[in-house]
Amino acid sequence: MSNLIRVENLHKTYVDATSDDITTPIEVLKGVDIEVQQGEILAILGKSGVGKSTLLHLIGGLDRPTSGSVFFEDRNIHAYSDRKLDQFRNLEVGFIFQSHHLLPEFTALENIAIGGLIARKNVSETYSSANEILDYVGLVDRSNHYPSELSGGERQRIAIGRALINQPKVILADEPTGNLDRKTSADILDLLWDLNDRLDRTLILVTHDHGLAQRTDRIVHIVDGRITDQNQIVET
């Protein structure tokens, strides 16, 4: 396998306005280096507040670093213009969050199709792909249901489908089962692992769940904004 993502000396500092005239810098990431291979399942493990989600957002282009670089297929995504970075997020990355963030006024089918429509892909082909994805996630009979008519597990499956519509090379999942019961969580994880196995999608998961992390190929531990350990779990 070849490297898909390379993170070099990544720093992220936020400014916390504690009063009208006093600001306090908060250094969240303090020089992170990671390489992620094509087709790998990587867990970013750590306690709440250590910078896991911040790192995921920077890898996916949702935020820009204070300093350092994120290379995707040897291209520094944070050298892109805002417009090109938007295109990168839409076409190359699929995001799955703890909360599904579905559009309440859109049906399940429309929620999946929206990314393809934003990318200005052919409308009929996009909806055809969305129907195929609905079948893949086991919800083809829910295509005309709105998020309020779906269970938590069904909403998360639709969120996974939405992440797949543009056939991204990497899926970034931030605590994807955090709001689900144990049985539903297991079903969602099986679906994510199937994405990796059948579609060769690179999968990066943020979690504080050691049990979930043990299922991945490799674990990256973050403590206080720094990588403290990278543990290879499965030889690939």
N, C-alpha and C positions, 0 to 999 in steps of 0.2 A: 504494500500500500504506500501511497505517496502523501506528503503533507498537504492538507487542504487549507488549514488555518495556522498562522504563526503569530503569536503575541510577543512583543518585545518591549521590555522595560516600561510597562503600562502604569501610568499614574493617573489618579482622578481625585481632585480636591474640590469640594463644594464650599460655598461661603454661607454661613448661618448668620442671619441678621438677628442679633440678640436684643438690640434696641435701635432707636432711630439713628444713632451715630456710631454704633460699635458693631463691627463684623468680626466673626470668628471663623477662620478657615478650618474645615474638617477634611483631613486626608483619609480617603476611603481605601484607595488602592495605592500601594507604596512600592511599585516596581515589580510587576508580574510578568513572568515569561512562561509561555505554554506553546507546545506544538500539538496539533490535532490531525490525525491521519484520516484520509478518505475512508468512509465506512466504519469508523470507530464509534463505540458508545463510551462516552466520557462522563463521569460524575464529578461535579464541583461540590465538595462537601464542606460544611462548616456551620457554626452557630449563626443565629440571627444577628444581622448587623455587621458581619465581617467583610462584606463586599462582594458576596456571591452574585447577587442580582445585578449589581453595578457592572461586574465583569461581563456577565451575559449580555447586558444592554450594549456595552462597548463592542463586543464581538459582533453583535448583530446590527450595529450602526444606528441604534436608537438614541445614542448619546455620543458625544465626542470626548476624547481623553484630554486631560490637562497636558500630558506629554506622553511620549511613547507611541507605538504603532501597532495596528492590527492588519496583517497581511492575509488576504483571501486569494488563493491561487497566485501567490507572489505579487499581488497588487495591494498597495496600501489604501485601504478603503477610506481612511480619514484624511487622505489627500484629495478625495473627491469633492466636487461642489455639492451643495445641499441637494440640488436636483438629481445629480447622479447617485448620491447616497440614497435618496428615496427610491430610485430605480433598483439599486442593489438590494435594498431591504425587501422590495416587492417580489423580485424575481429569483433571488439566490437564497433567501432565508425564509424558513417557516417558523413562526412564533407560536408557542403554546404557554399560556399563563395559568397560574393557580385558579384565578377567576376566568371564566370562558370569554368574557367581553364580546358576546354576540350582540348584533344589532337587534333590539327587541321588535322593531317594526318589520323586519325581514324574516321570511320563512327559512327553514333549515337549508333548503336548496339555494336560496338567494345569499345566505350567509357564507356558504361555501364558494359560490361563484364570484363574490364581490372582488376578490383579489385579481382574478382574471379580467374582469371588466375594467378595473382601475388600470391594469396594464394594457388596455385597449386591444385585447385579443378578440377574435371573432366571437360574436355573442352566442350563436347557436352551438359552436364548438365548445365554448366555455361551459354552457349549461349541460351539454352532453358529458363533458368531463366531470362536472359536479355531480351528475346522476351516477356516473361510474364510481366516484368516490363515496357517495352515499351508500352504494351497494357494498363497497369495500369495508366501510365502518359499521355495516350491519343496520343501517337506518333508512333504507330506500323507502320503507312504508311511512316514514315520518317527513317526507320531502316538503309537504305543504304545512307542516306544523310550525308554530312560532316558538321561540325559546321558552316562553311562559307555559307552554303546553308540553314541555319535555322535562325529563328527570335530570338530576345533576350529572349523572353518568352520560346520558344522551347528549346533553349540552356540551360536555367535554369532548365527546366523539365528533360532534359537529365542528368544534374548535380545531381538532386534529385535521379534519377534512379541509377546513379553510386553509390550514397551514400547507396543505399538499397541492392546492389548485394550480400553482405555477411550477410544479415539479422542482422544488428547491433542492440544492445540494446538501444543505444542512438544516436540521430541525433543532431549535433552541427551546427547551422546556423548563420553565421556572416553577418548581413545586407543582407539577401537573396533576398530582393526586391529592394535594393537601386538603381539599375540601370534600373528599369523597370517603365513603365507608370502605372497609377492607376488601370486600368482594368486588365492588365496582373499581377500586384502585387496581386490583390484580388484573381485571379485564382490560383496563386502559393501558397498563404496562405491557401486557401481552400484545396489544395492538401496536404499541410503539416499537417493541422488539421485532415484530413482524415487518414493520416498515424498514428496519435496518436489514433484516435477513433477506426479504424478497426484493426490495427496491434499492438496496445498498445506500440508504440514506445515512449520512453522518448524524449522530444524535448526541447533543450535549445537554445534560440535565443538571439543574441546580437543586440541591436537596440537603436537608439535615438528617435524613433517614438513612442510617447505616445499613439497614437491611436492603433497601433499594440500591444503594451504592454498590453493595457486594455483587449485584447482578451484572454490573457493567464491566467493560473491558479494562478500565483504568479509573483510578480515583485521584483527583487533585484536591488536596486539603488546603483550605485558606484559614489563616489565623491572623487577625488584626491587619487585614489588607495585604498579606504576603502569602506566597506559596510556601508551605512548610514541608510538604511531602508529595511525591507523585508515585503511586503504587500500582504496578502492573498486576492485574488480577488474572487475566486470561491471555495466554499466548495466542497471537493471531498470525 
